Structure formats: C-alpha cells, structure tokens
Amino acid sequence: MSSPAAAKDAQSPVSAGPARVEASLALDFARDPATGATVLAASVQEPPLRVVRAFALEDGSALAHLHNVSGGLLGGDRLSLGVNLGARASVQLTTTGGTRVYRPRSGAPATTQTNVVRVGAGALLEYVPDAIIPYAGARFSQQTRIDLAADAGLFWWEVIAPGREARGEVFAYESIEMRTEVTAGGRLIAAESIRLDPRGSVLRSIARLGEYRYWATFHICRMGINAAAWAALEEYLREAAREFSRPGDALWGVSTLVADGLVVRGLAIRGRDVLAGLHALWNAAKLRLYGRAAVQPRKVH
C-alpha cells in the first residue's frame, strides 16, 4: 500500500517477481470492562498483511492501520482479512495508503481478497480506507461479508480509482469485481455485485461512469433504528450531499436499505472530491446516529 500520489509515479514490478502470495490477517477486538476502552485482544498475522498496534483514541475507540508490507498486490495473490468486534467494542480501521493492484504475470489468475467481518452487540466498526488503485492490466476480485449483531453499527466505504492517471493509465486495468453482503441479526439487508470491465464495455459511456473516473460506495448501518428514522436520515444526507454534487465534478446519491441502514454512492472526476464528500457524509451520519462527530484517522507510514 502507498499513497495515491506516490502510486501515480511508481513503477510496475517486472514479470520475474516472486511467486504468488497467500496471506491472512485476523483481528479480534474487545472492550476492556475496567476502562471502557477497546483493545486489540488477539491477532493472527501472515505476512505481508499486518497490523503493528492499535492506537487508543480519546473516545475509547481503537484505531488500527492495515499494512501490506510487500507494497502492493500481484496477480494470483490471495489475501483474507477477518475482523471480529466483541460486544460494545469501537474500532476504526484504515490503510496506510492506496492499495496498489499490479498487472499479473503471464498466465497468473486474478488477485483476490476475502473480507469476513463480525460486529458484536452494541459495537461500532468504522472502515475508512484509501482508494484501490488498479494498474494497467490488473485483475482484482474482492468478496466481503459483514454480520451485525443487535445494536451494532457500521460505517464502511470503498473507493475505486481509475488507475495511474499521471502515466495515462485511466481505465487501463482489465477488470474489477466487488461483491458485498451485509446481514443484520441474520437478515440480509444489503447485497451488491459490481464488475468494471473497461475492455469489454466502455466505462466512459453515459450508461456507466460517463465523464467520471472515481466511484465510491458507503454503507451506513445500525441495528435497532426504525424505518422512519432511516427515511429521515436519508433525506438529511441527501440535502448534505447536494453541497458536493456538481455535475462535471461529482455526483452523490443516497438510498435506504431494506432495513437497518442506507447506502451512499458517489462518482467524481477527482479523488479529492470523493474523499471530501465521504468525510462530510460520514460526519453528518455519525452525529445523527451516535451524537458525536467522526474523527479522521491519523496516518502512519
């Protein structure tokens, strides 16, 4: 992983690189009953995925940075992330920079990542990573399953960049697949399957991304909130999003889920506009759902 700016000027690895990686990272967070603070109770780390430590935040939450110390993902790499939050734990997860997905070696399968997340009763997970940056020829497939227990909350976003714009690699990747399922109390409340295939379909078509280059999906969930409250929050966030929706720069939309949440979608020409919108909507939603502001995570390198 590296910052989006650094990724633009980075060089792709040569085809004679190392064999594919199979790595996993399992994180178990718990609330300390004595202090009320959330701690990283256990972790199983298989390089190159790792978390160095969990930082204590002022509100008692734990902040953890997800590292890929190899610098990026190669074709054929298979990675898995497991996150478990115990009852009333509060966790913020971020990355140390954009996730770079390189062109696969000849004959290599796609890069795959599997995320399995459980948010315990009364717990809150805020997953606010940097963008996924697919290089020319990259193939990336991700599957995510998130389970929410009673009164559990979730802020989970993902951003896809167009590639290395400074090198003229806009939409030069081969394919991106993202499959996400969210359940609340065992009930499926969100199911999404997205595939971006620039070679098979023109992403610049008005029926797809049109003039926009970045896209974001942001799930906002909390069990136990009634339908009327979610409808009110949808309208509130839609009004907030209008400040950031400028045709030719960025567009935002908000929709309620079947229960226990809503989903925000954004399109933008510039990455900074995506992040500005996400941060503003995250803050607005957290104030309404939890009565406190969202705090952007400190970055470490």
C-alpha positions as a Python dict, from the first residue, in 0.01 Angstrom:
ca = {
    (1, 'M'): (0, 0, 0),
    (2, 'S'): (113, 354, -69),
    (3, 'S'): (-43, 695, -106),
    (4, 'P'): (-240, 766, -426),
    (5, 'A'): (9, 1038, -518),
    (6, 'A'): (306, 807, -485),
    (7, 'A'): (123, 534, -674),
    (8, 'K'): (95, 755, -983),
    (9, 'D'): (471, 766, -1024),
    (10, 'A'): (552, 414, -907),
    (11, 'Q'): (689, 160, -1150),
    (12, 'S'): (514, -174, -1206),
    (13, 'P'): (709, -480, -1094),
    (14, 'V'): (880, -692, -1356),
    (15, 'S'): (732, -1023, -1458),
    (16, 'A'): (1010, -1218, -1291),
    (17, 'G'): (879, -1128, -944),
    (18, 'P'): (818, -1366, -654),
    (19, 'A'): (561, -1643, -653),
    (20, 'R'): (206, -1556, -561),
    (21, 'V'): (125, -1471, -201),
    (22, 'E'): (-135, -1636, 21),
    (23, 'A'): (-171, -1416, 327),
    (24, 'S'): (-424, -1365, 603),
    (25, 'L'): (-486, -1123, 886),
    (26, 'A'): (-728, -1197, 1170),
    (27, 'L'): (-803, -926, 1426),
    (28, 'D'): (-1006, -967, 1745),
    (29, 'F'): (-1107, -651, 1932),
    (30, 'A'): (-1263, -638, 2279),
    (31, 'R'): (-1386, -374, 2521),
    (32, 'D'): (-1189, -359, 2845),
    (33, 'P'): (-1455, -371, 3120),
    (34, 'A'): (-1228, -186, 3364),
    (35, 'T'): (-1150, 117, 3146),
    (36, 'G'): (-1421, 104, 2881),
    (37, 'A'): (-1154, 130, 2611),
    (38, 'T'): (-1133, -100, 2313),
    (39, 'V'): (-815, -305, 2277),
    (40, 'L'): (-671, -542, 2018),
    (41, 'A'): (-721, -860, 2218),
    (42, 'A'): (-569, -1102, 1967),
    (43, 'S'): (-430, -1114, 1617),
    (44, 'V'): (-301, -1374, 1375),
    (45, 'Q'): (-81, -1220, 1107),
    (46, 'E'): (55, -1390, 800),
    (47, 'P'): (289, -1161, 601),
    (48, 'P'): (271, -942, 407),
    (49, 'L'): (-51, -840, 585),
    (50, 'R'): (-1, -696, 931),
    (51, 'V'): (-116, -455, 1198),
    (52, 'V'): (164, -311, 1410),
    (53, 'R'): (-54, -197, 1700),
    (54, 'A'): (-389, -46, 1791),
    (55, 'F'): (-387, 319, 1898),
    (56, 'A'): (-618, 441, 2173),
    (57, 'L'): (-847, 727, 2072),
    (58, 'E'): (-992, 989, 2305),
    (59, 'D'): (-1342, 839, 2294),
    (60, 'G'): (-1215, 493, 2392),
    (61, 'S'): (-1211, 355, 2039),
    (62, 'A'): (-915, 168, 1893),
    (63, 'L'): (-751, 277, 1566),
    (64, 'A'): (-564, 16, 1362),
    (65, 'H'): (-376, 61, 1034),
    (66, 'L'): (-382, -221, 781),
    (67, 'H'): (-40, -270, 621),
    (68, 'N'): (63, -466, 315),
    (69, 'V'): (441, -459, 361),
    (70, 'S'): (501, -604, 12),
    (71, 'G'): (400, -268, -138),
    (72, 'G'): (110, -392, -349),
    (73, 'L'): (-89, -686, -484),
    (74, 'L'): (28, -911, -768),
    (75, 'G'): (-172, -1135, -996),
    (76, 'G'): (-253, -1464, -824),
    (77, 'D'): (-215, -1323, -472),
    (78, 'R'): (-487, -1445, -238),
    (79, 'L'): (-547, -1241, 74),
    (80, 'S'): (-801, -1271, 351),
    (81, 'L'): (-900, -1033, 629),
    (82, 'G'): (-1102, -1138, 931),
    (83, 'V'): (-1223, -880, 1183),
    (84, 'N'): (-1422, -956, 1497),
    (85, 'L'): (-1553, -692, 1736),
    (86, 'G'): (-1672, -806, 2075),
    (87, 'A'): (-1973, -657, 2250),
    (88, 'R'): (-1960, -274, 2279),
    (89, 'A'): (-1617, -251, 2117),
    (90, 'S'): (-1548, 53, 1898),
    (91, 'V'): (-1291, 27, 1619),
    (92, 'Q'): (-1166, 243, 1337),
    (93, 'L'): (-976, 67, 1057),
    (94, 'T'): (-786, 242, 783),
    (95, 'T'): (-499, 175, 545),
    (96, 'T'): (-157, 336, 531),
    (97, 'G'): (-228, 450, 174),
    (98, 'G'): (-390, 344, -151),
    (99, 'T'): (-395, -29, -230),
    (100, 'R'): (-196, -82, -549),
    (101, 'V'): (-300, -373, -771),
    (102, 'Y'): (-32, -462, -1025),
    (103, 'R'): (-54, -622, -1368),
    (104, 'P'): (-43, -1004, -1328),
    (105, 'R'): (236, -1212, -1468),
    (106, 'S'): (159, -1411, -1782),
    (107, 'G'): (-85, -1691, -1700),
    (108, 'A'): (-146, -1575, -1343),
    (109, 'P'): (-505, -1564, -1213),
    (110, 'A'): (-667, -1251, -1073),
    (111, 'T'): (-571, -1104, -739),
    (112, 'T'): (-837, -1197, -483),
    (113, 'Q'): (-925, -1066, -140),
    (114, 'T'): (-1182, -1201, 103),
    (115, 'N'): (-1311, -996, 398),
    (116, 'V'): (-1517, -1155, 675),
    (117, 'V'): (-1634, -917, 946),
    (118, 'R'): (-1844, -964, 1259),
    (119, 'V'): (-1959, -665, 1465),
    (120, 'G'): (-2082, -773, 1808),
    (121, 'A'): (-2375, -642, 2011),
    (122, 'G'): (-2355, -267, 2066),
    (123, 'A'): (-2021, -246, 1885),
    (124, 'L'): (-1920, 0, 1613),
    (125, 'L'): (-1684, -51, 1319),
    (126, 'E'): (-1564, 237, 1101),
    (127, 'Y'): (-1374, 110, 795),
    (128, 'V'): (-1238, 413, 609),
    (129, 'P'): (-955, 302, 377),
    (130, 'D'): (-776, 483, 96),
    (131, 'A'): (-861, 401, -265),
    (132, 'I'): (-792, 79, -451),
    (133, 'I'): (-563, 172, -743),
    (134, 'P'): (-563, -84, -1029),
    (135, 'Y'): (-261, -52, -1258),
    (136, 'A'): (-274, -122, -1631),
    (137, 'G'): (-371, -484, -1697),
    (138, 'A'): (-469, -550, -1334),
    (139, 'R'): (-740, -800, -1243),
    (140, 'F'): (-887, -776, -892),
    (141, 'S'): (-1173, -964, -727),
    (142, 'Q'): (-1300, -899, -373),
    (143, 'Q'): (-1570, -1063, -165),
    (144, 'T'): (-1690, -910, 161),
    (145, 'R'): (-1935, -1042, 419),
    (146, 'I'): (-2031, -832, 721),
    (147, 'D'): (-2253, -958, 1004),
    (148, 'L'): (-2408, -714, 1253),
    (149, 'A'): (-2541, -818, 1594),
    (150, 'A'): (-2805, -633, 1798),
    (151, 'D'): (-2745, -255, 1814),
    (152, 'A'): (-2421, -294, 1614),
    (153, 'G'): (-2313, -8, 1390),
    (154, 'L'): (-2115, 14, 1068),
    (155, 'F'): (-1953, 282, 853),
    (156, 'W'): (-1785, 104, 561),
    (157, 'W'): (-1666, 266, 242),
    (158, 'E'): (-1465, 162, -60),
    (159, 'V'): (-1324, 378, -337),
    (160, 'I'): (-1200, 265, -679),
    (161, 'A'): (-953, 492, -859),
    (162, 'P'): (-923, 495, -1241),
    (163, 'G'): (-559, 379, -1233),
    (164, 'R'): (-234, 575, -1256),
    (165, 'E'): (-359, 893, -1415),
    (166, 'A'): (-14, 1055, -1435),
    (167, 'R'): (102, 767, -1659),
    (168, 'G'): (-205, 784, -1882),
    (169, 'E'): (-345, 457, -1745),
    (170, 'V'): (-702, 573, -1693),
    (171, 'F'): (-926, 263, -1713),
    (172, 'A'): (-632, 58, -1844),
    (173, 'Y'): (-696, -223, -1594),
    (174, 'E'): (-858, -546, -1714),
    (175, 'S'): (-1132, -596, -1454),
    (176, 'I'): (-1250, -509, -1103),
    (177, 'E'): (-1510, -720, -922),
    (178, 'M'): (-1660, -627, -584),
    (179, 'R'): (-1919, -843, -408),
    (180, 'T'): (-2054, -731, -72),
    (181, 'E'): (-2317, -873, 162),
    (182, 'V'): (-2431, -718, 490),
    (183, 'T'): (-2656, -903, 734),
    (184, 'A'): (-2816, -765, 1049),
    (185, 'G'): (-2934, -1014, 1308),
    (186, 'G'): (-2904, -1285, 1043),
    (187, 'R'): (-3117, -1095, 791),
    (188, 'L'): (-2965, -994, 459),
    (189, 'I'): (-3001, -615, 430),
    (190, 'A'): (-2753, -537, 151),
    (191, 'A'): (-2621, -738, -143),
    (192, 'E'): (-2409, -577, -410),
    (193, 'S'): (-2220, -718, -706),
    (194, 'I'): (-2019, -482, -925),
    (195, 'R'): (-1792, -555, -1217),
    (196, 'L'): (-1594, -294, -1407),
    (197, 'D'): (-1457, -431, -1734),
    (198, 'P'): (-1303, -149, -1942),
    (199, 'R'): (-1204, -386, -2224),
    (200, 'G'): (-1547, -542, -2260),
    (201, 'S'): (-1757, -229, -2201),
    (202, 'V'): (-1677, 138, -2240),
    (203, 'L'): (-1676, 285, -1889),
    (204, 'R'): (-1696, 638, -2029),
    (205, 'S'): (-2041, 554, -2168),
    (206, 'I'): (-2321, 767, -2024),
    (207, 'A'): (-2486, 440, -1913),
    (208, 'R'): (-2183, 359, -1694),
    (209, 'L'): (-1940, 611, -1541),
    (210, 'G'): (-1975, 873, -1811),
    (211, 'E'): (-1729, 1157, -1759),
    (212, 'Y'): (-1644, 1046, -1405),
    (213, 'R'): (-1335, 849, -1305),
    (214, 'Y'): (-1369, 763, -935),
    (215, 'W'): (-1655, 580, -770),
    (216, 'A'): (-1735, 512, -406),
    (217, 'T'): (-1982, 301, -211),
    (218, 'F'): (-2050, 381, 154),
    (219, 'H'): (-2267, 158, 377),
    (220, 'I'): (-2407, 320, 692),
    (221, 'C'): (-2585, 78, 927),
    (222, 'R'): (-2707, 44, 1283),
    (223, 'M'): (-2944, -222, 1409),
    (224, 'G'): (-3249, -115, 1606),
    (225, 'I'): (-3323, 213, 1424),
    (226, 'N'): (-3677, 224, 1288),
    (227, 'A'): (-3771, 279, 924),
    (228, 'A'): (-3899, 633, 981),
    (229, 'A'): (-3566, 738, 1132),
    (230, 'W'): (-3375, 593, 836),
    (231, 'A'): (-3604, 776, 592),
    (232, 'A'): (-3534, 1098, 779),
    (233, 'L'): (-3159, 1033, 774),
    (234, 'E'): (-3173, 957, 401),
    (235, 'E'): (-3332, 1296, 337),
    (236, 'Y'): (-3087, 1468, 571),
    (237, 'L'): (-2785, 1316, 397),
    (238, 'R'): (-2932, 1385, 55),
    (239, 'E'): (-2953, 1752, 147),
    (240, 'A'): (-2595, 1743, 278),
    (241, 'A'): (-2478, 1572, -41),
    (242, 'R'): (-2615, 1849, -259),
    (243, 'E'): (-2329, 2070, -145),
    (244, 'F'): (-2086, 1823, -303),
    (245, 'S'): (-2292, 1727, -610),
    (246, 'R'): (-2182, 1943, -901),
    (247, 'P'): (-2235, 1798, -1249),
    (248, 'G'): (-1899, 1774, -1418),
    (249, 'D'): (-1720, 1741, -1081),
    (250, 'A'): (-1905, 1492, -858),
    (251, 'L'): (-2244, 1329, -809),
    (252, 'W'): (-2383, 1172, -491),
    (253, 'G'): (-2690, 962, -419),
    (254, 'V'): (-2840, 816, -101),
    (255, 'S'): (-3083, 525, -64),
    (256, 'T'): (-3225, 338, 236),
    (257, 'L'): (-3171, -36, 262),
    (258, 'V'): (-3448, -283, 329),
    (259, 'A'): (-3377, -231, 700),
    (260, 'D'): (-3113, -106, 945),
    (261, 'G'): (-2918, 119, 714),
    (262, 'L'): (-2861, 308, 395),
    (263, 'V'): (-2608, 320, 115),
    (264, 'V'): (-2435, 623, -34),
    (265, 'R'): (-2286, 620, -384),
    (266, 'G'): (-2053, 875, -532),
    (267, 'L'): (-1892, 949, -867),
    (268, 'A'): (-1621, 1209, -919),
    (269, 'I'): (-1359, 1321, -1166),
    (270, 'R'): (-1103, 1391, -892),
    (271, 'G'): (-1017, 1170, -598),
    (272, 'R'): (-1012, 1461, -355),
    (273, 'D'): (-1378, 1530, -428),
    (274, 'V'): (-1469, 1171, -341),
    (275, 'L'): (-1288, 1192, -7),
    (276, 'A'): (-1436, 1532, 78),
    (277, 'G'): (-1786, 1400, 20),
    (278, 'L'): (-1728, 1078, 214),
    (279, 'H'): (-1582, 1258, 514),
    (280, 'A'): (-1868, 1509, 524),
    (281, 'L'): (-2140, 1244, 497),
    (282, 'W'): (-1966, 1020, 749),
    (283, 'N'): (-1958, 1307, 997),
    (284, 'A'): (-2321, 1401, 934),
    (285, 'A'): (-2443, 1042, 974),
    (286, 'K'): (-2238, 976, 1287),
    (287, 'L'): (-2370, 1290, 1453),
    (288, 'R'): (-2727, 1175, 1388),
    (289, 'L'): (-2674, 810, 1484),
    (290, 'Y'): (-2426, 843, 1771),
    (291, 'G'): (-2435, 1207, 1878),
    (292, 'R'): (-2066, 1263, 1814),
    (293, 'A'): (-1850, 1374, 1527),
    (294, 'A'): (-1647, 1148, 1301),
    (295, 'V'): (-1273, 1185, 1351),
    (296, 'Q'): (-1048, 1128, 1052),
    (297, 'P'): (-782, 867, 1132),
    (298, 'R'): (-421, 958, 1185),
    (299, 'K'): (-199, 806, 919),
    (300, 'V'): (124, 617, 982),
    (301, 'H'): (385, 509, 726),
}
